[in-house]
Amino acid sequence: MKFNEKLNRWFTKEGLVYRYDEKKDKLILCKQHKDYKGYMRAAVNRGDHIESFKVHRAVYETFVGEIPEGYTIDHINTIKDDNRLENLRCVTMAENNRNEITVAKRRAKGPRSEFGRKFKEHYGLQYWEDKKLFARERSFVQRYGHCSWEVEDGRN
């Protein structure tokens, strides 16, 4: 366990965050929550406001040091709430995008690009030209396993 002066919090190499409670004279586990992108966040009371921080960045900075300008912290296994120090590395965005697991996940999303091709072929539109229609059709595929126009054409 190591203390981070900037955040006034204690961190473990497993990604847990603690605060010191003076009244009880002991460390209290801080609550963490996922932000809209799936990263774990915790908070620090600054007196007049509450400031939240990304746990993975704080763990890295606490045990390794400052994150250089232009670098980011990569979750090696791509699981955004796995903030163990051994799962974190400091890389450029280009290196982050080349993470073997990230690349494999992108390749596994092949059916999405196939759907985009079918959508363009049927409607003559790119997804950004009618995002609502695209979303409605993609939702239909997720629910029923085929496109709505395939039902109309009698294919399913």
WOHUVEN-V594106 format. One record per residue. N is the residue number from 1. RES is the residue in one letter. PHI is phi in degrees with one decimal (999 if undefined). BURIAL is I if it has 9 or more other C-alpha atoms within 8 Angstrom, else O. Layout:
BEGIN
n->N res->RES phi->PHI burial->BURIAL
n->N res->RES phi->PHI burial->BURIAL
END
This chain:
BEGIN
n->1 res->M phi->999 burial->O
n->2 res->K phi->-139.2 burial->O
n->3 res->F phi->-89.8 burial->I
n->4 res->N phi->-110.0 burial->I
n->5 res->E phi->-64.3 burial->O
n->6 res->K phi->-59.5 burial->O
n->7 res->L phi->-100.4 burial->O
n->8 res->N phi->55.6 burial->I
n->9 res->R phi->-136.1 burial->I
n->10 res->W phi->-100.5 burial->I
n->11 res->F phi->-126.7 burial->I
n->12 res->T phi->-104.8 burial->I
n->13 res->K phi->-69.7 burial->I
n->14 res->E phi->-89.9 burial->O
n->15 res->G phi->92.9 burial->I
n->16 res->L phi->-88.7 burial->I
n->17 res->V phi->-122.4 burial->I
n->18 res->Y phi->-127.1 burial->I
n->19 res->R phi->-121.8 burial->I
n->20 res->Y phi->-92.4 burial->I
n->21 res->D phi->-99.8 burial->I
n->22 res->E phi->-64.7 burial->O
n->23 res->K phi->-62.1 burial->O
n->24 res->K phi->-90.2 burial->O
n->25 res->D phi->53.9 burial->O
n->26 res->K phi->-155.7 burial->O
n->27 res->L phi->-83.0 burial->O
n->28 res->I phi->-116.3 burial->O
n->29 res->L phi->-65.9 burial->O
n->30 res->C phi->-82.5 burial->I
n->31 res->K phi->-74.7 burial->O
n->32 res->Q phi->-124.3 burial->O
n->33 res->H phi->-140.0 burial->O
n->34 res->K phi->-85.1 burial->I
n->35 res->D phi->-84.9 burial->O
n->36 res->Y phi->-66.6 burial->O
n->37 res->K phi->-97.5 burial->O
n->38 res->G phi->96.8 burial->O
n->39 res->Y phi->-85.3 burial->I
n->40 res->M phi->-79.8 burial->I
n->41 res->R phi->-129.0 burial->I
n->42 res->A phi->-133.3 burial->I
n->43 res->A phi->-129.4 burial->I
n->44 res->V phi->-127.5 burial->I
n->45 res->N phi->-84.1 burial->O
n->46 res->R phi->-97.8 burial->O
n->47 res->G phi->89.7 burial->O
n->48 res->D phi->-91.2 burial->O
n->49 res->H phi->-156.8 burial->O
n->50 res->I phi->-106.9 burial->I
n->51 res->E phi->-115.2 burial->O
n->52 res->S phi->-100.0 burial->O
n->53 res->F phi->-143.1 burial->I
n->54 res->K phi->-78.8 burial->I
n->55 res->V phi->-64.7 burial->I
n->56 res->H phi->-61.9 burial->I
n->57 res->R phi->-68.7 burial->O
n->58 res->A phi->-66.7 burial->I
n->59 res->V phi->-61.6 burial->I
n->60 res->Y phi->-61.1 burial->I
n->61 res->E phi->-63.1 burial->I
n->62 res->T phi->-66.1 burial->I
n->63 res->F phi->-95.0 burial->I
n->64 res->V phi->-108.8 burial->O
n->65 res->G phi->139.3 burial->O
n->66 res->E phi->-63.2 burial->O
n->67 res->I phi->-88.0 burial->I
n->68 res->P phi->-64.3 burial->O
n->69 res->E phi->-56.6 burial->O
n->70 res->G phi->84.9 burial->O
n->71 res->Y phi->-111.6 burial->I
n->72 res->T phi->-135.3 burial->I
n->73 res->I phi->-102.0 burial->I
n->74 res->D phi->-99.4 burial->I
n->75 res->H phi->-86.2 burial->I
n->76 res->I phi->-55.7 burial->I
n->77 res->N phi->-87.9 burial->O
n->78 res->T phi->66.5 burial->O
n->79 res->I phi->-90.8 burial->O
n->80 res->K phi->-67.1 burial->I
n->81 res->D phi->-103.7 burial->O
n->82 res->D phi->-96.2 burial->O
n->83 res->N phi->-100.4 burial->I
n->84 res->R phi->-67.3 burial->I
n->85 res->L phi->-54.6 burial->I
n->86 res->E phi->-65.9 burial->O
n->87 res->N phi->-96.5 burial->I
n->88 res->L phi->-111.4 burial->I
n->89 res->R phi->-146.5 burial->I
n->90 res->C phi->-94.7 burial->I
n->91 res->V phi->-141.9 burial->I
n->92 res->T phi->-78.1 burial->I
n->93 res->M phi->-62.4 burial->I
n->94 res->A phi->-62.2 burial->O
n->95 res->E phi->-65.1 burial->O
n->96 res->N phi->-59.6 burial->I
n->97 res->N phi->-71.5 burial->O
n->98 res->R phi->-94.6 burial->O
n->99 res->N phi->-52.4 burial->I
n->100 res->E phi->-54.2 burial->O
n->101 res->I phi->-70.3 burial->I
n->102 res->T phi->-61.3 burial->I
n->103 res->V phi->-62.2 burial->I
n->104 res->A phi->-62.9 burial->O
n->105 res->K phi->-64.0 burial->O
n->106 res->R phi->-62.9 burial->O
n->107 res->R phi->-64.7 burial->O
n->108 res->A phi->-69.4 burial->O
n->109 res->K phi->-85.6 burial->O
n->110 res->G phi->-49.3 burial->O
n->111 res->P phi->-56.9 burial->O
n->112 res->R phi->-63.8 burial->O
n->113 res->S phi->-67.5 burial->O
n->114 res->E phi->-64.1 burial->O
n->115 res->F phi->-63.4 burial->I
n->116 res->G phi->-58.4 burial->I
n->117 res->R phi->-63.9 burial->O
n->118 res->K phi->-62.7 burial->O
n->119 res->F phi->-59.3 burial->I
n->120 res->K phi->-63.2 burial->I
n->121 res->E phi->-62.2 burial->O
n->122 res->H phi->-77.1 burial->O
n->123 res->Y phi->-95.4 burial->O
n->124 res->G phi->72.3 burial->O
n->125 res->L phi->-128.3 burial->I
n->126 res->Q phi->-84.9 burial->I
n->127 res->Y phi->-59.6 burial->I
n->128 res->W phi->-76.3 burial->O
n->129 res->E phi->-76.9 burial->O
n->130 res->D phi->-150.2 burial->I
n->131 res->K phi->-64.4 burial->O
n->132 res->K phi->-65.9 burial->O
n->133 res->L phi->-62.7 burial->O
n->134 res->F phi->-59.5 burial->I
n->135 res->A phi->-63.3 burial->O
n->136 res->R phi->-63.6 burial->O
n->137 res->E phi->-67.4 burial->I
n->138 res->R phi->-64.6 burial->I
n->139 res->S phi->-63.3 burial->O
n->140 res->F phi->-60.9 burial->I
n->141 res->V phi->-63.6 burial->I
n->142 res->Q phi->-63.2 burial->O
n->143 res->R phi->-78.2 burial->O
n->144 res->Y phi->-108.9 burial->O
n->145 res->G phi->85.0 burial->O
n->146 res->H phi->-153.1 burial->I
n->147 res->C phi->-78.5 burial->I
n->148 res->S phi->-65.0 burial->I
n->149 res->W phi->-69.9 burial->O
n->150 res->E phi->-70.6 burial->I
n->151 res->V phi->-69.1 burial->I
n->152 res->E phi->-60.9 burial->O
n->153 res->D phi->-81.1 burial->O
n->154 res->G phi->80.1 burial->O
n->155 res->R phi->-80.6 burial->O
n->156 res->N phi->-132.8 burial->O
END
